[in-house]
Amino acid sequence: MESRLKVLGHPVHPMLVMFPVALFVTGTIFDIVDTVGGPDFLAEVAYWNITVGLIGGLLAAVAGAFDLLAIPAGTRAKRVGVSHAAANLAVILLFAAVWVVRLNAESRAAGGALIAIEVVGLALLGISAWLGGELVDRLGVGVDRDAHLDAPSSLRPPAAQRSGDVR
């Protein structure tokens, strides 16, 4: 099943997911380092990583929704896609809760309980990433119908369009 939302022939959702994943992981690492005695600025950087990760996560969710809605009901792909979306929603909600607590706090430092929530969020993110891989690699969701090892560049129109043939 081909992705519904593309830029220059490539699905948008996988382009967007790497940013919130990296930002949430980095933010959590910075919070842990800050808590065990690292430089004070790491808590502030972690807070902003989470902030931008939430924005990116919401954008990735919108792009993913286009593909999820196109998956036929009653298929394994739909069940896996819904699980993937639910896990990502939980991740966004957990990191949003951490963000809200830190929003008006005197210090951006996370502390033990918030870091525990972040770690749970990362565990869910890992599960969701596996489900996303299952969707693409095993179930073919988001894969171009003409994909193969010698497929032409997505920047070139199909041969029929280049030669002026109309099908």
N, C-alpha and C positions, 0 to 999 in steps of 0.2 A: 504494500500500500504506500503510495507516494505521499510525501508531506504536502500539506495544503498551503503552508506559508513559507515562501522561498525568497531568497535574494540571490541574484545571479546564478540561479539553478541549484542553490544549496538550501537545505532546511534551516530555518531561523532558530528553532528551539535548541538544537545542540550547540549553536553558536553562542547562545545566551547563557546556558546553564553553567558553563565553566567559571564565569565571574562570581556568582554567589557562592558556589562551592569553594573556590579558592579564598574568597573573602571571609567566609564563616570559619574555615579551617585556620586561616592566618589569625583572625581575631581571637579565636579560642587559644591558640598557641601563645599569642601575645599576652592574653589575660593570665594564663598559667605562669609564664615567665615573670610577669609583673607581680603576681602573688607570692612567688618564691624569692623575691628580692631583686628583680630586674629593674631597669631604669623606669622612673615614674611616668615618662611620656608614653610607655607602651599601653597603658590603660586607655589613654585618650585615642591612640591609634587604633586599638582594638574596637573601641566604641564606634569610630568612624568606618572601620571595615564592616562592622555589623550593619551600620546605617546604609552604606552603599550596597551591601549584600542583600538587604531587604528590598531595596529598589530593583536591583537586578533580578532577584527571585520573583518578584511580582511580574516583571516583564517576561521572564522565561515562562511563568505560569500561563500568561495570556497566549504566548506563542504555542505552548504545549496544548492548550485547550482546543486550538484549531485542529490539531491532529487527533486528539482524543475524541472529539465530537464526530470525526469522520470514520472512526473504527466501527465496523458493523456490530450491532448488539448480539449477544449470545455467543461471542467468540472468546477464546482464551485471551486473545490480544486485548479485548475490551476489559476483561477482569484484571489483567495485569496492569493495563493503563489506568484503571480506576485506583488500584492499589498504589501505583506510582504517584498519581496525583494526590491521593490522601496522605501518603507519607510526606510528600513535599509540602502540603498544606500544614501538617503538624510541625515540620521543620521551621517554616515561616512563622507560625504562631509562637513556637518556643523562643526563637531569636527575637521576635517582636516583643515578647514579654520581658526578656533581658534588656532590650533597648529601652522600653518604657520605664523600667525601674531605674535605669541609669540616666534617663533624659534630664531630670531636674535634680539629680543628686549633687551634693557638694563635690564629690569626687567621682570620676568616671571609673574608678577601680571596681572590679567585678566581685571579688571575694568568693568564698567556697561554694555557697548555694547557687549563685549565678553561673559559676564555672561548671558545676554539676549539670545544670540545665543545658548549657552549651554542649557538653560532652554527650548528653542524651540526644540532643539535636544532631550532632555529627554522626552518631550511631544510626539514627533514622535516615540521615542523608546517605550514608553508605548503603543501607538497604535499598533506598530509593534509586540510587545510582545503579545498583545491580539490576533492579527491575527495569530501569531504562535501557540497560544493555540487553536484557532479555527481549524487550520490545523490538529493538533494532536488529540485533544479531540473530536471534532465534525466530522471531515472528515477522521480520521484514517491515515493520512499521516505519514510515519515513524514508524508505529506500526507493530510489527512482526505479520505475518499472523496466527501464532499459539498462540497468546497471550490470556490468560484467567487467572482466579484467582488461579488456581492450576498448571500453566505451570511450567515445570522443569527449572532448572537453565540454563542460556544461556551458561554456561561453560561446560555443559554436552551435548554430541552429542545426537541426537534423538534416541529413542529406537531401531529403525530399524538398525541404524549404529552400535549401541553397540552390537547387537546380530549377526551382520554379514549379515543380510538380505539386499538384493539389490532390489530396486524397479524399 
